[in-house]
Amino acid sequence: MKEFGYSDLPILYNASFGHNEPKCILPYGVQAEIDTEALTFKLLEAAVES
């Protein structure tokens, strides 16, 4: 990421999303939080409406 000038962005890896099995669906446009100290990823709002 340094090549693109984003050396301070957290990078999430070794998780079940993307091109692997089983796949986890990450909703687009939903606010989320990456806690680099607790090593957690959390969605901060609902991804669907009921």
PyMOL commands that place a pseudoatom at each C-alpha (Angstrom):
pseudoatom trace, name=CA, resn=MET, resi=1, chain=A, elem=C, hetatm=0, pos=[0.000, 0.000, 0.000]
pseudoatom trace, name=CA, resn=LYS, resi=2, chain=A, elem=C, hetatm=0, pos=[2.983, 2.315, 0.417]
pseudoatom trace, name=CA, resn=GLU, resi=3, chain=A, elem=C, hetatm=0, pos=[3.270, 2.469, -3.379]
pseudoatom trace, name=CA, resn=PHE, resi=4, chain=A, elem=C, hetatm=0, pos=[-0.144, 4.153, -3.500]
pseudoatom trace, name=CA, resn=GLY, resi=5, chain=A, elem=C, hetatm=0, pos=[0.462, 6.502, -0.554]
pseudoatom trace, name=CA, resn=TYR, resi=6, chain=A, elem=C, hetatm=0, pos=[-1.751, 4.571, 1.888]
pseudoatom trace, name=CA, resn=SER, resi=7, chain=A, elem=C, hetatm=0, pos=[0.820, 3.386, 4.415]
pseudoatom trace, name=CA, resn=ASP, resi=8, chain=A, elem=C, hetatm=0, pos=[-1.468, 4.137, 7.396]
pseudoatom trace, name=CA, resn=LEU, resi=9, chain=A, elem=C, hetatm=0, pos=[-4.484, 2.034, 6.302]
pseudoatom trace, name=CA, resn=PRO, resi=10, chain=A, elem=C, hetatm=0, pos=[-5.231, -1.114, 8.291]
pseudoatom trace, name=CA, resn=ILE, resi=11, chain=A, elem=C, hetatm=0, pos=[-5.273, -4.266, 6.160]
pseudoatom trace, name=CA, resn=LEU, resi=12, chain=A, elem=C, hetatm=0, pos=[-7.617, -7.118, 7.015]
pseudoatom trace, name=CA, resn=TYR, resi=13, chain=A, elem=C, hetatm=0, pos=[-6.286, -10.557, 6.008]
pseudoatom trace, name=CA, resn=ASN, resi=14, chain=A, elem=C, hetatm=0, pos=[-6.543, -14.253, 6.831]
pseudoatom trace, name=CA, resn=ALA, resi=15, chain=A, elem=C, hetatm=0, pos=[-10.344, -14.071, 7.034]
pseudoatom trace, name=CA, resn=SER, resi=16, chain=A, elem=C, hetatm=0, pos=[-13.088, -16.043, 5.265]
pseudoatom trace, name=CA, resn=PHE, resi=17, chain=A, elem=C, hetatm=0, pos=[-14.049, -13.573, 2.542]
pseudoatom trace, name=CA, resn=GLY, resi=18, chain=A, elem=C, hetatm=0, pos=[-13.031, -13.152, -1.065]
pseudoatom trace, name=CA, resn=HIS, resi=19, chain=A, elem=C, hetatm=0, pos=[-11.814, -16.066, -3.188]
pseudoatom trace, name=CA, resn=ASN, resi=20, chain=A, elem=C, hetatm=0, pos=[-11.864, -18.892, -0.662]
pseudoatom trace, name=CA, resn=GLU, resi=21, chain=A, elem=C, hetatm=0, pos=[-14.249, -21.440, 0.887]
pseudoatom trace, name=CA, resn=PRO, resi=22, chain=A, elem=C, hetatm=0, pos=[-16.367, -21.042, 2.934]
pseudoatom trace, name=CA, resn=LYS, resi=23, chain=A, elem=C, hetatm=0, pos=[-17.232, -17.514, 1.833]
pseudoatom trace, name=CA, resn=CYS, resi=24, chain=A, elem=C, hetatm=0, pos=[-18.444, -14.785, 4.166]
pseudoatom trace, name=CA, resn=ILE, resi=25, chain=A, elem=C, hetatm=0, pos=[-20.510, -12.047, 2.528]
pseudoatom trace, name=CA, resn=LEU, resi=26, chain=A, elem=C, hetatm=0, pos=[-19.498, -8.501, 3.447]
pseudoatom trace, name=CA, resn=PRO, resi=27, chain=A, elem=C, hetatm=0, pos=[-22.229, -5.947, 2.713]
pseudoatom trace, name=CA, resn=TYR, resi=28, chain=A, elem=C, hetatm=0, pos=[-21.227, -2.977, 0.564]
pseudoatom trace, name=CA, resn=GLY, resi=29, chain=A, elem=C, hetatm=0, pos=[-21.787, 0.496, 2.026]
pseudoatom trace, name=CA, resn=VAL, resi=30, chain=A, elem=C, hetatm=0, pos=[-22.344, -0.544, 5.653]
pseudoatom trace, name=CA, resn=GLN, resi=31, chain=A, elem=C, hetatm=0, pos=[-20.327, 1.234, 8.339]
pseudoatom trace, name=CA, resn=ALA, resi=32, chain=A, elem=C, hetatm=0, pos=[-17.782, -1.091, 9.934]
pseudoatom trace, name=CA, resn=GLU, resi=33, chain=A, elem=C, hetatm=0, pos=[-14.961, -0.913, 12.455]
pseudoatom trace, name=CA, resn=ILE, resi=34, chain=A, elem=C, hetatm=0, pos=[-11.549, -2.582, 12.514]
pseudoatom trace, name=CA, resn=ASP, resi=35, chain=A, elem=C, hetatm=0, pos=[-10.006, -2.651, 15.999]
pseudoatom trace, name=CA, resn=THR, resi=36, chain=A, elem=C, hetatm=0, pos=[-6.301, -3.298, 15.488]
pseudoatom trace, name=CA, resn=GLU, resi=37, chain=A, elem=C, hetatm=0, pos=[-5.633, -3.725, 19.215]
pseudoatom trace, name=CA, resn=ALA, resi=38, chain=A, elem=C, hetatm=0, pos=[-8.426, -6.240, 19.905]
pseudoatom trace, name=CA, resn=LEU, resi=39, chain=A, elem=C, hetatm=0, pos=[-7.968, -7.773, 16.415]
pseudoatom trace, name=CA, resn=THR, resi=40, chain=A, elem=C, hetatm=0, pos=[-11.693, -7.553, 15.653]
pseudoatom trace, name=CA, resn=PHE, resi=41, chain=A, elem=C, hetatm=0, pos=[-13.904, -6.513, 12.738]
pseudoatom trace, name=CA, resn=LYS, resi=42, chain=A, elem=C, hetatm=0, pos=[-17.450, -5.360, 13.512]
pseudoatom trace, name=CA, resn=LEU, resi=43, chain=A, elem=C, hetatm=0, pos=[-20.398, -4.155, 11.418]
pseudoatom trace, name=CA, resn=LEU, resi=44, chain=A, elem=C, hetatm=0, pos=[-21.793, -1.010, 13.061]
pseudoatom trace, name=CA, resn=GLU, resi=45, chain=A, elem=C, hetatm=0, pos=[-25.220, -1.027, 11.393]
pseudoatom trace, name=CA, resn=ALA, resi=46, chain=A, elem=C, hetatm=0, pos=[-27.726, -3.475, 9.982]
pseudoatom trace, name=CA, resn=ALA, resi=47, chain=A, elem=C, hetatm=0, pos=[-26.951, -4.831, 6.546]
pseudoatom trace, name=CA, resn=VAL, resi=48, chain=A, elem=C, hetatm=0, pos=[-30.609, -5.549, 5.689]
pseudoatom trace, name=CA, resn=GLU, resi=49, chain=A, elem=C, hetatm=0, pos=[-33.999, -4.066, 6.507]
pseudoatom trace, name=CA, resn=SER, resi=50, chain=A, elem=C, hetatm=0, pos=[-36.808, -6.214, 7.896]
for i in range(1, 50): cmd.bond("trace and resi %d" % i, "trace and resi %d" % (i + 1))
show_as sticks, trace
zoom trace
